[in-house]
Amino acid sequence: MKKRTILFLLFLIYTGCHVSSQDKTLIYSHGAVTRTDTSQKQIHLVFTGDEYAEGGPVIREVLDKHGIKASFFLTGNFYRNPDNRPIIEGLLEDGHYLGAHSDRHLLYASWENRDSTLISREEFERDVLNNYKEMSRFGIQKEEAPYYLPPYEWYNEEIARWTRDLGLVLVNFSPGTYSNADYTIPGMGSRYLSSDTIFSRILHYEEEKGLNGFIMLLH
């Protein structure tokens, strides 16, 4: 979670967005929910985190100031890091959803061939359940946090099936705005997207297609 994500957060606050998991009209991609009811004027604001939480306090402050609830999908690495305890406890106190994002932030499927799963089912289940084990130290039980966002936001139908077999619901971001590219840096060359560029793409997408039911992911 980086401080620059606050730019997008302020935009979402301006449009009066909030997070809800009660929509019955769901859109799927490769077995994961990637958008909810497009007839409803709501955006699901999602943050992911692996080890560190540099922008966490700022994000929490802005969410609290504007009365907005978000979802935070965090790895076991994140929950284990003692430096993150204050922000985790603070987010729980504020009533945000805290979920799982892989214990060790493993890559589940090949980038080149998505259908090629890189881990065994046993490894997958261990990774997910160990994530929930770390969450339980904060009083978060699997039954209370059934939504699972895969590491790297990358998965396939097999991973989705294994997730369902664990009694969980696989979710991922809605494509199109490139909000999830906020992790890129200038050193990445043509892959880099500046905050201004991403912000403009969000505005353009909203104007052209709308953002109803959108799962807006930020790092």
C-alpha positions in Angstrom: 0.0 0.0 0.0 1.8 3.1 -1.2 1.2 6.7 -0.3 0.5 7.7 -3.9 -2.6 5.5 -3.9 -4.3 8.3 -1.9 -4.8 10.2 -5.2 -7.2 7.5 -6.4 -8.8 7.1 -3.0 -9.7 10.8 -3.1 -11.3 10.4 -6.5 -13.4 7.4 -5.3 -14.5 9.4 -2.3 -15.6 12.2 -4.5 -17.8 9.9 -6.5 -19.4 8.6 -3.3 -18.3 5.0 -3.6 -18.5 2.3 -1.0 -17.8 -1.4 -0.7 -20.4 -4.1 -0.4 -20.4 -7.9 -1.0 -24.2 -8.3 -1.2 -24.7 -8.0 -4.9 -26.5 -11.0 -6.6 -25.5 -10.1 -10.1 -21.9 -11.1 -10.5 -19.5 -11.1 -13.4 -16.8 -13.8 -13.6 -13.5 -14.2 -15.3 -11.6 -17.5 -15.2 -13.7 -18.5 -12.2 -13.3 -15.4 -10.1 -15.7 -12.6 -9.4 -14.4 -9.5 -11.2 -17.4 -7.2 -11.0 -20.7 -7.0 -9.2 -24.2 -5.6 -10.2 -23.6 -3.0 -12.9 -27.0 -1.5 -12.2 -25.9 -0.3 -8.8 -23.9 2.9 -8.3 -21.2 1.5 -6.1 -17.5 0.7 -6.3 -15.7 -1.8 -4.3 -12.5 -0.3 -3.1 -9.8 -2.9 -2.6 -6.2 -2.7 -1.3 -3.6 -5.4 -1.3 -0.5 -5.7 0.7 2.4 -8.1 1.1 5.0 -7.2 3.6 4.8 -3.5 4.2 2.2 -0.8 4.8 3.9 2.5 4.0 0.7 4.4 3.1 -1.5 2.5 5.5 -2.0 5.2 8.2 -2.8 7.8 5.5 -5.3 5.6 3.8 -7.0 4.7 7.1 -7.2 8.4 8.0 -8.9 9.4 4.8 -11.3 6.5 4.8 -12.3 7.3 8.4 -12.7 11.0 7.6 -15.2 10.3 4.8 -17.0 7.4 6.4 -15.9 4.9 3.7 -15.4 1.1 4.2 -12.8 -0.7 2.1 -11.5 -4.2 1.7 -7.8 -5.1 2.5 -6.4 -8.4 1.2 -3.2 -9.1 3.0 -0.6 -11.9 2.9 0.6 -13.9 5.7 3.9 -12.0 5.4 1.9 -8.8 6.1 0.1 -10.2 9.1 3.4 -11.7 10.5 5.3 -8.4 10.3 5.1 -6.9 13.9 5.4 -3.4 12.4 2.0 -3.9 10.8 0.1 -4.8 13.9 -1.1 -1.2 14.7 -2.5 -0.7 11.2 -4.2 -4.1 11.1 -5.8 -3.6 14.5 -6.8 0.0 13.5 -8.5 -1.2 10.2 -10.4 -3.9 12.2 -11.4 -1.3 14.7 -12.7 0.9 11.9 -14.9 -1.9 10.5 -13.0 -2.6 7.3 -12.9 -6.1 5.7 -9.6 -7.8 6.1 -9.0 -10.9 4.0 -6.4 -13.3 2.6 -4.0 -12.8 -0.3 -1.7 -15.9 0.0 0.6 -16.7 2.9 3.9 -16.2 1.0 2.7 -14.3 -2.1 3.3 -17.3 -4.4 2.8 -17.2 -8.2 0.1 -19.7 -8.9 0.0 -19.8 -12.7 2.5 -19.2 -15.5 2.5 -15.7 -17.0 3.2 -17.2 -20.4 0.6 -20.0 -20.2 -2.2 -19.1 -17.8 -3.6 -22.6 -17.9 -0.3 -24.0 -16.5 -0.6 -24.2 -12.7 2.8 -23.8 -11.0 2.0 -25.3 -7.6 0.3 -28.5 -6.4 -3.1 -28.6 -4.8 -1.4 -29.4 -1.5 0.9 -26.4 -1.8 -2.0 -24.2 -2.7 -4.1 -25.3 0.3 -1.2 -24.9 2.7 -0.5 -21.4 1.3 -4.1 -20.3 1.8 -4.7 -21.9 5.1 -1.5 -20.6 6.6 -2.6 -17.2 5.5 -5.8 -17.7 7.5 -3.8 -19.0 10.4 -2.0 -15.7 10.6 -5.3 -13.9 10.4 -6.7 -15.8 13.3 -4.1 -14.2 15.6 -6.1 -11.0 15.0 -9.4 -12.7 15.6 -10.3 -13.1 11.9 -11.8 -16.5 11.2 -12.1 -18.0 7.7 -15.9 -18.2 7.9 -16.0 -14.5 8.5 -13.6 -13.6 5.7 -14.6 -15.9 2.8 -13.3 -13.8 -0.1 -9.9 -14.6 -1.4 -7.8 -12.4 -3.7 -5.0 -14.4 -5.4 -1.4 -13.2 -5.2 -0.2 -11.1 -8.2 -3.9 -11.0 -9.1 -3.1 -13.9 -11.3 -4.8 -17.3 -11.3 -6.7 -19.8 -13.6 -9.8 -22.0 -13.6 -8.0 -24.7 -11.6 -7.1 -22.2 -8.8 -10.6 -21.0 -8.8 -11.9 -24.5 -8.4 -9.5 -25.3 -5.5 -10.6 -22.0 -3.9 -14.2 -23.0 -4.0 -13.4 -26.4 -2.6 -12.0 -24.7 0.5 -15.3 -22.9 0.9 -14.0 -19.6 -0.3 -14.9 -17.2 -3.1 -12.1 -16.1 -5.5 -12.3 -12.4 -6.4 -10.1 -10.2 -8.6 -10.1 -6.6 -9.8 -12.2 -5.3 -12.6 -10.1 -4.7 -15.7 -10.0 -1.5 -17.8 -8.8 1.4 -15.6 -5.2 0.2 -14.9 -5.6 1.3 -11.2 -3.7 -1.9 -10.4 -0.6 -0.6 -12.2 0.1 1.8 -9.4 3.0 -0.4 -8.4 5.0 0.5 -11.5 8.1 2.7 -11.4 10.0 4.8 -14.0 12.7 2.2 -14.2 10.3 -0.3 -15.7 10.4 1.6 -19.0 7.3 1.3 -21.2 5.4 -0.7 -18.5 5.5 2.3 -16.2 2.3 4.3 -15.7 2.4 7.5 -13.7 -0.3 8.4 -11.2 -1.6 11.1 -13.5 -1.9 8.6 -16.4 -3.7 6.1 -14.3 -6.0 8.7 -12.9 -6.8 9.9 -16.4 -7.6 6.4 -17.5 -10.0 6.0 -14.5 -11.8 9.2 -15.5 -12.0 8.1 -19.2 -13.3 4.7 -18.3 -15.9 6.1 -16.1 -17.1 8.5 -18.8 -17.1 5.9 -21.5 -18.4 2.8 -19.8 -19.2 3.6 -16.2 -17.8 2.1 -13.0 -21.0 0.6 -11.4 -20.1 -2.6 -9.6 -16.4 -2.1 -10.2 -13.7 -3.7 -8.1 -11.1 -1.0 -7.9 -7.8 -2.4 -6.8 -4.8 -0.5 -5.5 -1.5 -1.6 -4.0 
